[in-house]
Amino acid sequence: MSGSSSPDPDVFRRLMGRWPTGVAIVTTRDGSTDYGLTVNGLLSISLHPPSLLVSLGDDADSCPAVARSRIFVANFLTAQQQSIGERFALSLAPGEKFRDVPLHRRGTGAAILDGSLGALECRVVAEFHVSDHRLFVGEVVAQELGAEASPLVFHRSHYTEL
Ligand SMILES: Cc1cc2nc3c(=O)[nH]c(=O)nc-3n(C[C@H](O)[C@H](O)[C@H](O)COP(=O)(O)O)c2cc1C
């Protein structure tokens, strides 16, 4: 293992790329506009109460939308939903991202995508600004367990499945 006093961001990026993750779509609703983006910066925080953390880049349109709305939904994708993961990673107008995507809504009003592994509907209880990202801690207010399906996995900059 090599070390350095000034860590090379490219080595960091390559190493993190070797670490497989699941893929989620984080959605929110600000006023009457739906926002959403593909995310793998997501961490389960605690069971009591159920809570999780999502990391959103300052550059993402969804980031200020979550900061304003104080709610979000984490939709966990199946391997069948790769095209949704690809679309929500693009820089598109919010309306374009949600075009023809089957969804429903519950209490917060944010989009819950049909056919996912499940969804956690959260209200923001803490927010931290770290470098060029905002970390939002969400307490789960409603949850849905969806399809018992193969999860979508991101590894070495590619989508794959288990
Ligand atoms: C597999 C994958 C994981 C991603 N994870 C994150 C993430 O955790 N946080 C983030 O801010 N962006 C992440 N992105 C990038 C966003 O999806 C992308 O910047 C998106 O265009 C932002 O959309 P918005 O500007 O409409 O919010 C990821 C992209 C991919 C393909």
The ligand as an SDF file (V2000), in Angstrom:
LIG
                    3D

 31 33  0  0  0  0  0  0  0  0999 V2000
  -23.7880    5.5750   -9.5950 C   0  0  0  0  0  0  0  0  0  0  0  0
  -23.8620    7.0660   -9.3020 C   0  0  0  0  0  0  0  0  0  0  0  0
  -23.8650    7.5120   -8.0110 C   0  0  0  0  0  0  0  0  0  0  0  0
  -23.9600    8.8800   -7.7120 C   0  0  0  0  0  0  0  0  0  0  0  0
  -23.9530    9.2820   -6.4070 N   0  0  0  0  0  0  0  0  0  0  0  0
  -24.1150   10.5930   -6.1230 C   0  0  0  0  0  0  0  0  0  0  0  0
  -24.2060   11.0090   -4.7670 C   0  0  0  0  0  0  0  0  0  0  0  0
  -24.1190   10.2030   -3.8250 O   0  0  0  0  0  0  0  0  0  0  0  0
  -24.3910   12.3290   -4.5180 N   0  0  0  0  0  0  0  0  0  0  0  0
  -24.4730   13.2630   -5.5350 C   0  0  0  0  0  0  0  0  0  0  0  0
  -24.6400   14.4510   -5.2540 O   0  0  0  0  0  0  0  0  0  0  0  0
  -24.3920   12.8900   -6.8320 N   0  0  0  0  0  0  0  0  0  0  0  0
  -24.2330   11.5760   -7.1510 C   0  0  0  0  0  0  0  0  0  0  0  0
  -24.1770   11.1750   -8.4560 N   0  0  0  0  0  0  0  0  0  0  0  0
  -24.2530   12.2080   -9.5270 C   0  0  0  0  0  0  0  0  0  0  0  0
  -25.6760   12.7520   -9.7330 C   0  0  0  0  0  0  0  0  0  0  0  0
  -26.6010   11.6970   -9.9750 O   0  0  0  0  0  0  0  0  0  0  0  0
  -25.6850   13.7300  -10.9350 C   0  0  0  0  0  0  0  0  0  0  0  0
  -24.7770   14.7730  -10.6890 O   0  0  0  0  0  0  0  0  0  0  0  0
  -27.0750   14.2970  -11.2560 C   0  0  0  0  0  0  0  0  0  0  0  0
  -27.0270   14.8600  -12.5760 O   0  0  0  0  0  0  0  0  0  0  0  0
  -27.5470   15.3890  -10.3290 C   0  0  0  0  0  0  0  0  0  0  0  0
  -28.8840   15.7290  -10.7340 O   0  0  0  0  0  0  0  0  0  0  0  0
  -29.5900   17.1150  -10.3360 P   0  0  0  0  0  0  0  0  0  0  0  0
  -28.6350   18.2210  -10.6950 O   0  0  0  0  0  0  0  0  0  0  0  0
  -30.8530   17.1440  -11.1720 O   0  0  0  0  0  0  0  0  0  0  0  0
  -29.8910   17.0700   -8.8770 O   0  0  0  0  0  0  0  0  0  0  0  0
  -24.0490    9.8210   -8.7730 C   0  0  0  0  0  0  0  0  0  0  0  0
  -24.0510    9.3670  -10.1040 C   0  0  0  0  0  0  0  0  0  0  0  0
  -23.9590    7.9990  -10.3620 C   0  0  0  0  0  0  0  0  0  0  0  0
  -23.9810    7.5190  -11.8060 C   0  0  0  0  0  0  0  0  0  0  0  0
  1  2  1  0
  2  3  1  0
  2 30  2  0
  3  4  2  0
  4  5  1  0
  4 28  1  0
  5  6  2  0
  6  7  1  0
  6 13  1  0
  7  8  2  0
  7  9  1  0
  9 10  1  0
 10 11  2  0
 10 12  1  0
 12 13  2  0
 13 14  1  0
 14 15  1  0
 14 28  1  0
 15 16  1  0
 16 17  1  0
 16 18  1  0
 18 19  1  0
 18 20  1  0
 20 21  1  0
 20 22  1  0
 22 23  1  0
 23 24  1  0
 24 25  2  0
 24 26  1  0
 24 27  1  0
 28 29  2  0
 29 30  1  0
 30 31  1  0
M  END
$$$$
